[in-house]
Amino acid sequence: MDSPIHTANGRPLGAMEQLFWSWDQHCPNHFVLAAEIDTRFSLEQWRQALDSLQVRNPLLGARIVDVASGGARFVPEPELMLPIRIATLGELSWQVEAGRELLEPFDTQTGPLCRLTLLENDQCTIILFIAHHAPLDGMGATRLLDELIQLVCGKSLPPKPAVQAPELMLIDERRLLPTPTLPTNEDFTNLRMITDKPPHLETLTIEAEMTRQLVARCRDEGTTMHGLITAAVLVAGRSLHKEWCERPVRVATPVNIRGLDPSFEDAMGVFMIPARTIEESPQNTQIWPMATALRHELLPYVGREGGLIGLNLLSSVVEPSLSNEGALNLLTSVLPWDLVVTNLGRISFKGEHSAKRVQALWGPMVSSGLSGEQVIGVATLNDVLQLSYTTYQPISGLLTAVEQALKQSLAV
């Protein structure tokens, strides 16, 4: 996908964006980000803010057009209004509402590619920011949430310049580095059956004091919070799920590459590469050695060279002519996974209104459609660690066991 075409009428989908678009046509894989703010605003205020957000980020109101000669591209439609739904918080939990949103697909042929659900009571508002995965990743969604709250609080923000997909922006530098080949893979994972039942969705809060203790211990052990959380999920899952005890567990980690270029920082688009590691030892229950090993396994994917080589690999396997069936084959037989740990890291809002108003953040909540997939979303705000668990085939008691594993990690 190395033909840089970019006009005011939209832009081509990048490699990862095309995969998300193709996979979504087999099984919806849009995502939800949830945030709690300490106040309420009128529908008119939200409408004005969302309209302004769309002007600033035109891809929110885009549709996706499949152009036979050049592949799929985003085409902004300024007249499209992003939907807003308001409901009362308390009649149903926000987790139930988020699960319902994950059942409701986007029509990419007509657009738009984002919507907003607001759950209100007298004390607070839960914002459910729902986005198709082709024009946006989880880190990008946190940036848009920051902008939305600034706008609804009355701040004016200018339009942002459009940014191409990362592999096109960095094409000259990428050409200086090798392109790896995909490993042959005998694994295979079916897609889950599509039903009208929403996914299982639950959350876990690790309070600030314990989170700070975990961060300090990770530093002492030479690992990361991501490595520790992934290890805790593996230890917990193997204590509860027989299948994970009988074979290696395939773990997917979205790796943020927004640091490769300053223009990526606040841009709409998918600025991540998928990393897959395999936990081979079902008997391994030592959390700190596992966390350290997981960190080292991810090192080839991080940093500038790792990100560029990852983009080379994506560009080599995802051509504009890639069929939906070819994309599905990549998901089910080349890159299948059992567990996704998608970590937004330590969130720092740029806007003073966002930093003041946002009390908690959860997500991303998402499902790729693979059978048996377990997805853990991770977000840390004000030193409070929030885990979200999304799956259509839940492992009963998983988050409780994860919390116990994290507590025990501080005792060894």
KAMO-V540788 format. One record per helix or strand of 3 or more residues. SS is the DSSP state (hx for helix, st for strand). FROM is the first residue (numbers start at 1). TO is the last residue. If there is no record, write none. Layout:
ss=[SS | SS]
from=[FROM | FROM]
to=[TO | TO]
This chain:
ss=[st | hx | st | hx | hx | st | st | st | hx | st | st | hx | hx | hx | st | hx | hx | hx | st | hx | hx | st | hx | hx | hx | st | hx | st | st | st | hx]
from=[10 | 15 | 31 | 43 | 58 | 62 | 71 | 83 | 94 | 114 | 125 | 138 | 166 | 171 | 200 | 208 | 225 | 242 | 249 | 258 | 262 | 272 | 287 | 303 | 324 | 339 | 352 | 358 | 374 | 384 | 398]
to=[12 | 24 | 37 | 56 | 61 | 67 | 76 | 89 | 103 | 120 | 131 | 152 | 169 | 174 | 206 | 221 | 240 | 246 | 256 | 260 | 264 | 279 | 301 | 317 | 334 | 346 | 357 | 366 | 381 | 391 | 409]
